[in-house]
Amino acid sequence: MPIPAFGPGVVLVLDYSRSQFGSFDVSLPAVVTSVEGSSCSSSGISPCSIVDIGHFSNVSFSTFSVGARFKFF
């Protein structure tokens, strides 16, 4: 949205942007390299891994910027 400012050929620009991503699930893996009393090892032969599910609801991202633009014609 250009707004005339600072004389001829120069405009002040305001910009607002919003992105809506909705809801989604993401796998959140975690690796445990040592559990007391188990056969987990850090060498990778028999690692213990835990996977959890992260649920994100109504994720959105907003940006607002201000700038000046020069118009020569």
Secondary structure, DSSP 4 states (H G I P E B T S, - for coil): -EEE-SSTTEEEEEEEEEEEEEEEEEEEEEEES--TTS---TTSSS-EEEEEEEEEEEEEEEEEEEEEEE---
